[in-house]
Amino acid sequence: MDYVSSRGPVTAARDSASDALWVTYRWMTLGLATTGVVALAVAHSPDAIELLLGNRILFYALLFGQLGLVVAFSSLAMRVSTLTAALMFFGYAALTGVTFSTLFVVYTASSIASTFFVTAGAFGGLSLFGAVTKRDLGAVGRFGFFVLIGVILASLVNMFVHSSGLELLITIVGVVLFAALTAYDTQRLKALFRSGAGGNLPLVGALTLYLDFINMFLFLLRLVGRRRS
C-alpha cells in the first residue's frame, strides 16, 4: 500500500508541506550562518574595515550588488538548477556579511549578539504562529506591502531632514512590520508547499524568511542596540 493511500491525500500533503518548510528553515539557517561568519571575519580585519569605511564607492557598490543579487535570484531561482540557485543565495548571504561587518564599528559586540538572540526567539515564535494558525493572514501581507513602501519613503525623506522622532517611528514600525511579515510569509510558503509547488521553492522561501529575519534584526538593533562610545 502506497504512502498516499495509507495516510490519505490530505495528511500526505500536510506532511509534505511540513517537510518542505523544514528544508526551507535549514537553508535559511545556513544563510544566516554564512552572513555571521563572513561579518565576523571581515570585522576582525582592520584593513578590510578601513577599506569599506574609507571608500564610499566600494561600500555602495556592495549594497547595489546585494540588491542586484536579490533581483536576479527572485527572477531566476525557479528556472535554474538547485546548485546555481544555492550559489546565488549563499553569494547574497556572504555579500550581506561583508556589509554587516561595519555594524561592529557602530555597536558593541555584546549588543549585536543579544539583539540577534532576541530576534531569533521572536522569529521562531512568529514563524511557528504562521505555520499553525488557522486564521488567514493574507490581509497582513497586503497591508504590510503598503507599510513597507511607506517605511522606504519615510527613510529616504529622513536622509535629508534628519529627524530623530521620525527615525524612532520608522524603527518601531519596521520592527512590527517584519514581525508581521514573518508570520505571513511562513503561512504563504506552507500553503504553496501544500499545493504541490516544488523545484527550488525551499530556496526561494529561505531567502524570503532570511530577509524578514535580517530586517527585523536591523530595526531591533537600531532600537535597542548599544552604540560604541
Secondary structure, DSSP 8 states (H G I E B T S, - for coil): --HHHHH-HHHHHHHHHHHHHHHHHHHHHHHHHHHHHHHHHHHT-HHHHHHHHH-HHHHHHHHHHHHHHHHHHHHHTTTS-HHHHHHHHHHHHHHHHHHHTTHHHHB-HHHHHHHHHHHHHHHHHHHHHHHH--S--HHHHHHHHHHHHHHHHHHHHHHHH--HHHHHHHHHHHHHHHHHHHHHHHHHHHHHHHTT--TTHHHHHHHHHHHHHHHHHHHHHHHH--B--
